[in-house]
């Protein structure tokens, strides 16, 4: 089995330092469509759905990770918006 050496300094999964505010999982609320969302991740995941019950589950999620988890579980209900 071939293993490559991975340089972790080159992998940027999340913004850190002074740029952490741009990470969708950072603890900053955002106003989107007249509501204040706990994080950008909450708003992003909810924006993918039109089913109000799913949107509310995501809105009430206790963390951005939970919001993403709910969206993953409901992925068959995602509405594709064509403009």
C-alpha positions in Angstrom: 0.0 0.0 0.0 1.4 3.4 -1.1 1.2 6.1 1.5 1.8 9.8 0.6 3.2 12.2 3.1 0.5 14.9 3.6 1.6 18.5 4.4 -1.1 19.6 6.8 -0.1 23.2 6.4 -1.3 23.1 2.8 -4.8 21.8 3.8 -7.2 24.6 4.6 -10.4 23.0 5.8 -11.5 26.0 7.9 -10.4 29.6 8.1 -8.3 30.3 11.1 -6.8 33.4 12.8 -8.0 36.7 11.6 -10.0 35.0 8.8 -12.1 32.8 11.0 -15.1 35.1 10.6 -15.4 33.9 7.0 -15.8 30.2 8.0 -19.5 29.1 7.7 -19.0 27.2 11.0 -17.8 30.2 13.0 -20.0 31.5 15.8 -21.3 34.6 14.1 -25.0 35.1 13.4 -26.2 36.4 10.1 -29.4 38.0 8.9 -30.9 36.2 5.9 -34.3 36.7 4.4 -35.6 38.6 7.4 -34.4 36.1 10.1 -31.3 36.0 12.2 -29.5 32.6 11.8 -27.1 31.2 14.3 -24.4 30.8 11.7 -23.9 31.1 7.9 -24.0 27.3 7.8 -27.5 27.3 9.2 -28.7 29.8 6.7 -26.9 28.0 3.8 -28.3 24.6 4.6 -31.8 26.0 5.1 -31.7 27.9 1.8 -31.5 24.5 0.0 -35.0 23.5 1.1 -38.6 24.8 0.6 -40.2 22.5 3.1 -40.9 24.7 6.1 -40.6 21.8 8.6 -37.0 21.1 7.4 -36.1 24.7 7.4 -37.3 25.0 11.0 -35.3 22.0 12.1 -32.2 23.5 10.6 -33.0 26.9 12.1 -33.3 25.3 15.6 -30.2 23.2 15.3 -27.9 23.7 18.3 -24.7 23.9 16.2 -23.6 24.3 12.5 -22.6 20.7 12.5 -26.1 19.7 13.6 -27.6 21.9 10.8 -25.5 20.2 8.2 -26.3 16.8 9.6 -30.1 17.6 9.4 -29.6 18.7 5.8 -27.7 15.5 4.9 -30.5 13.4 6.3 -33.1 15.4 4.3 -31.0 15.5 1.1 -33.7 13.7 -1.0 -35.9 16.7 -0.3 -33.5 19.4 -1.6 -35.2 21.7 -4.1 -33.1 22.6 -7.1 -33.7 26.2 -8.0 -33.2 27.0 -11.7 -33.0 30.7 -12.5 
